[in-house]
Amino acid sequence: MTVDRFVEDRRARWARLENLISEAKGRVERLAPNDVLELGRLYRSASSDLAVARRDFALDAATERLNDLVATAHALVYSEAPTSGRRLRRFFLHELPSSVRANSRFTAVSLAAFAIPLLATFAIGLLLPEIAATALPPETRQHLAERRLWTDIPEGYRPLVGPLIIVNNVRVAVAAFAGGLTAGALTLYLLVANGALLGTVLAVVHGYGLSGGLLTFTAAHGPLEISCIVLSGGAGLRLAWALLRPGDRSRRDALRLAGAQAIRIMLLIIPALGVAGILEAFLSPSDAPVALKITVGIVVGLALWSYIFFVGRPSRKSAS
């Protein structure tokens, strides 16, 4: 079966499901009893359609749109009171990691937009260190000329610096996310600019023989912080795609569905950036052993990605 035939045979059911979701406005109680039963039937049918689409048409835009529809229907079908403990557990143990996994294509693009400029500027900086150094602020160049890094934070100032670091990191992440509304231009600019700056800094610091100190400083918080930047960029690109390629939906509806998924991702990123900021303010500039900093960086990075990849996946028994 071709994807066009697959979509055409099911289009009416999907449209009816989308209409019921729109009529419910986030609360299944707003629907008539017969409509509630129909909602359940259509949701189960669409979930089965999604399984087939992921198997046979995984890269097609229709599968992506169907995924958004099923995710929105799932949130409505299983909706409970906002303060329900069961509802919160379902959100954190299923809906949140599932939303991040569903955004994996855009996260991969975000990673490429960050990593490619980083590697390119690092290579250029090693070949042309004097030119690369001009891209750094004068104060940073002064520190390097004195053979010292700028990463020392006096112990008494760390409780004050910590919140500032967190606020700055969250600001960058939110800007990358909201940049999706500029058709992704701002999001891509922030990813490329941050990657290029990091690559330049690493190359210049390496030229002064201080790369070991910089890597030691970033070992604890760097993996988590970079992960959050990449994830927030992916969330922004998800919004941009809905704006540029809404498919059969209006741009308003496409943005609404994409926004629901992207906001879930940001609800994971913001507390993760809080943890990264605390590590950067207190552990990274401390005299703690290098092995401890590396271990903490690996543990928190693995904890984030393990949560994303493994939590909330249906078991083999339930899937069969």
N, C-alpha and C positions, 0 to 999 in steps of 0.2 A: 504494500500500500504506500502511495506517495504521501508526502506531508500535506499537500493541498487537499487530497481526498480525506485524509484523516481529520483535518480541521473542518472541512465542509460538512462532514457527517455529524460533527459534534457541536458545531457553532451555535445552534439554537439552544442546546442545553446550557452551554457556558454563558450565553447571553442572559438566559433566565436566572441562572445562579448569580450573575453580577447584578441583575436588577433587584433580586431579593436582598443582597448585601447592601445595596444602596438604600432600599426602603427601610432596612433595619437600623441604619445610622448608628451602628456600633452596639446595639442592644437587641437581642433576639426577642425580647418581650414586646417589641413594637410590631411584630408580625402576627398575622392571624394564625390560629392553630393549624389550619391546613397548610399554610405557607411555611410554618416551622417544620412540619413533616416533609414537605417538598424540599426545603433547604437541606435537611439531612440526607435525603436521597441524592440530590444533585451534588452535594459535597462528596459523598462516597463515590459517585460515578466519576466526578472530576479527578479525584485522587487516583482512581484506577487508570484514567486516561493519562494522567501525569506519569505514572509508572511506565506505561507503554511509550510515551513520548520521550522520556529520558533514555529508554533502551534503544529506540529506533531513530529518533531525531534529536539527539542530545544537543547539537550545536545550532539548531534552528531557533529563530526568534519566537516562533509560536510556542515552543517549549518554555521559554523564559516567561512569556506572558501568562501561560497556563500555571506556571509555578507561583507567580504573584497572586493569581486568582485563588488558587488552592490555599495559599498561606493566609490570605485575608479571610477566606471562608472558615478556615480552621480556627482563627482567633475569634470569630463570631460564634461558631457552633459550640466551642468549648469555653465561651466567656462566662465569667462568674463575677461576683462582687469584687470591686477593686481591692478590698482589704482581705479577701479570702486567702488563707495560707496555702490552700491547694492551688489557687490561681497563680500565686507568686512562685510556688515551686515549679509549676508547669512552665511558667515564663522563663525562669532561669535555667531549668534543666532540659528544656526542649526548644521553646520558640526562639530564645536569644541565640544559642549556638547554631541552630538550624538556619537562622537568617544570615549569620556570618558565612556559613558554608555555601548558602545559595548565592552569595555575592563573590564567589571565588574567582570567577573570570575577571571581574573588575579589580579585585585585589591583586591578581597577577599583573594586570596592566599597570596598576599603581606601583608595584614593586619594580617593574621594568623602568618606569619613568623616573624612579628614584635611583636605582642601582646603576643604570647605564651612564648617566652623567657623573656619578660618583667615581666609577672605574675610569672613565675618560679623563676627568680632571686630575685624578690621581696619577695616571700615566703621563699626562702633559706636565704636571707639576714636577715629576721626577726628571723629565727631560729638560724643562725650562724653569728651574727653581726660582730664579730672580723675578721672572715675569709673574709666576704664580704668587709670589709673596706680595706683590702689589695689590692683589685682590683682598688681602686681609687688612683689618683696621690698623692704624698706626700704633695704637697701644699694644695690640697683639704682637706686631713686628718688634716693638721695643722689648717686650718680654723675651721673645725668642733671641734677639740680639744679645741679651744678658744671660742666655742659656738657662732660662727658667720658663715654666708654664704659667698660665693665667688661671689655673684651676683651683688654687688654694682658697679655701673658705675658712676664715678664723672660726674656732669652735664657738665662740660667743655669738657670732652672727648667724650661725646655721639655723636656729629656730626662726629667724626673720627671713632668711634667704629661701628656705624651703617653700613657703606659700607663694613667693614670687616665681619660683621655678615652675611650680604646678600651674599657676595662672598663665604663664607664658606658653607652656606646652599645650594647655587646653585651648588657648587662643589660636595657636597654629593649627591644631586638629580641627577646630570648629571652622576656621577659615577654609581649610582644604575640603571639608564637608560641604559648606555653603557655597564654595566655588563651583559646585556642580550646576548651580543655577545660572552661571555664566557660560553655559554649554560646555563646561569642563575646562575653560581656558585658565581661570584662576587656579583651579585644582592642579592642573598640569604644570603651571608656572611654579607653584609652591613646591611641588615634588621635585621638579628639575632643579630649581634654585637651591633647595636644601641639600639635595644629593651632590650637586656641583660644589657647594661650599664645603661640605664634609670631605669630599675627595681632595679639594685644594688644601684644606687644613692638614689632613693626614700627610700629604706629599711634602708640604713645607716643613712641618714638624719633623718628619723623617729626615729631611735634609739637614736639620740642625742636630740630629742625633737624639731627639727627645720623644720619639714615637713610643718607646716603651712606657714612659710616664703617662702619656696621653691614653694609651690603651688600658693601662692599669686604672686610670681615673674613670674611664667609661665602661669598664668591665661589668660593674654591678648594675648600672641603670641603662646602658646602651641598648642591649637586645630588646628590652621591653619598650623603651621609648621609640626606637626605630620601627618596631612592629606596629605600634599605635599610629605612627605617621602613615605607614603603608595602608593600614586598615581604614583610616579616616579618608585617605585619598581614594580608596576603592569605593567607599560610601558616596563620596562626591561624584565619582565617575558614574555610579549607578543612577544618580539624579540626572546627570548630563545625558545619559543614554535615553532615559525616559523622555527627556525634553526634545532630543533630536530624532528619536525613533519611537514614537508612541504606538506604532502599529495600528490596530483596529480601534484603539481607544482614543478619546480626546486627550490632548496634552494634559489637561487638568486631572483627568482620572489616572493617566499614566504616572504623573508626578505624585499623586496621592498614594498610589500603591507602592511606588518606588520609595517615596519618603517614609512610609511606615517601616519598610525594611531597613532603610539607611539609618533611621533614628534608633532602631534597636541596636545597630552596630555601635552607634555613638554612646549608648548606655553602657556598653562594655568598655569602650575606649577611655571614657572620662575617669572612672575609678582606677583603671590600669595606669593612666598617666599620673594619678595621685600617688600610687605606689612608686612609680619611677621617679617622681619628684622628691619623695622622701628619701629614696636611696641616693639620689644625686646630691642632696643637701647634707646628708649625715654620714652615709657609708663611703661614698666615692672619694671625698676629700680627706677621709680619716687615715690613720696610720694602721688600719686593720691589715692583716696579711693579704698578699695578692691572691693567694689560693682561695681565701674566703670570698673576696670580691668576685672572682671568676665563678665560684660555685653558686653564689647568690644570683648572679646574672643568668647563668644557665638554668637554674631552678625556676626563677620567675618567668623566663622566656618559655621554657617547656610547659610550665603550668598554664600559661595563656593559650598556647597552641594546642595543647592536649585537650583543654576545655572546648576549644573551637572544633577540633576534628573528631572527638570521641564522645562527648557528652550529648545525650539526646538522640543518638542514632538508634533506630529500631533494631531490636535484637533479631538474630537469625530466625528464632522461633516465631516471633510475632510477624516478621516479614514474610515468612512462608505461609 
